[in-house]
Structures are given as C-alpha cells and as structure tokens.
Amino acid sequence: MIGKTDYDLLWKSAANTLRETDQRIMQTKVPEEVIETPTIANGKTIVMLTKKSPL
C-alpha cells in the first residue's frame, strides 16, 4: 500500500469523502470515530468503524 492513495484502492468510489474526513481531522487536530461504507471491487458495500487521529 506504500505509495498508494484512496483513489488507487478498492474503495476508490469513496475516496473524495475519505479525503475530506482526513483533511478535517488533520486541520482540527481532533480525533474522530467515523462510520465509513465504501463499495469494494465485487460490488458489495462494507461498513467500517474507524478511529482516525492526526499524527
């Protein structure tokens, strides 16, 4: 995954939303728990609970 972006991975259809969330967290420096529902390559939608924190 090194060198890849969300646009290169299976959930590329959700890349814009993921990037917006990441940018907000980096700007505010406030961790968030986020429910993400990307559609993967086989057409299925998965539900992920993620905790994102700025590094």
VOLUM-253542 format. One line per field, with one value per residue (C-alpha): residue in three letters; x, y, z. Coordinates in pm, 1 decimal. Layout:
% VOLUM-253542
r <- ALA,...
px <- X,...
py <- Y,...
pz <- Z,...
This chain:
% VOLUM-253542
r <- MET,ILE,GLY,LYS,THR,ASP,TYR,ASP,LEU,LEU,TRP,LYS,SER,ALA,ALA,ASN,THR,LEU,ARG,GLU,THR,ASP,GLN,ARG,ILE,MET,GLN,THR,LYS,VAL,PRO,GLU,GLU,VAL,ILE,GLU,THR,PRO,THR,ILE,ALA,ASN,GLY,LYS,THR,ILE,VAL,MET,LEU,THR,LYS,LYS,SER,PRO,LEU
px <- 0.0,303.0,270.8,-99.5,-386.6,-753.9,-804.7,-584.7,-755.2,-1075.6,-1279.7,-1189.4,-1558.1,-1548.7,-1208.3,-1337.4,-1533.0,-1242.5,-1001.0,-1237.4,-1261.8,-884.4,-825.0,-1073.5,-907.1,-559.8,-672.9,-865.0,-623.9,-929.1,-961.3,-1292.8,-1472.0,-1615.6,-1853.3,-1742.8,-1938.0,-1722.7,-1818.9,-1543.8,-1441.5,-1703.5,-1979.4,-2054.9,-2077.4,-1892.2,-1936.1,-1625.7,-1597.5,-1266.4,-1093.4,-887.6,-632.1,-384.9,-20.1
py <- 0.0,225.0,499.7,436.0,673.4,604.6,661.6,358.6,113.3,-91.6,184.5,448.9,538.6,677.6,845.5,1204.4,1156.6,979.2,1256.3,1526.5,1349.6,1306.5,1672.5,1790.1,1575.8,1698.0,2062.0,2046.8,1801.5,1635.2,1253.2,1116.5,784.5,756.8,507.2,450.6,249.6,200.9,-24.6,-273.1,-439.0,-717.4,-457.5,-518.3,-233.8,-286.7,-97.5,6.9,184.7,366.4,586.0,849.2,1062.0,1317.6,1215.2
pz <- 0.0,20.2,-235.9,-295.2,-228.9,-163.8,-536.3,-614.2,-377.6,-380.9,-217.7,-477.7,-518.0,-161.1,-197.5,-200.4,122.9,291.5,193.8,320.7,656.9,676.5,589.8,855.5,1122.8,1029.8,1035.2,1363.0,1530.5,1690.4,1668.1,1538.8,1517.4,1169.3,1010.6,652.4,394.4,84.8,-204.7,-282.7,-610.4,-601.0,-573.8,-207.5,40.3,364.1,690.4,882.1,1214.7,1214.1,1466.5,1295.1,1473.1,1342.5,1367.7
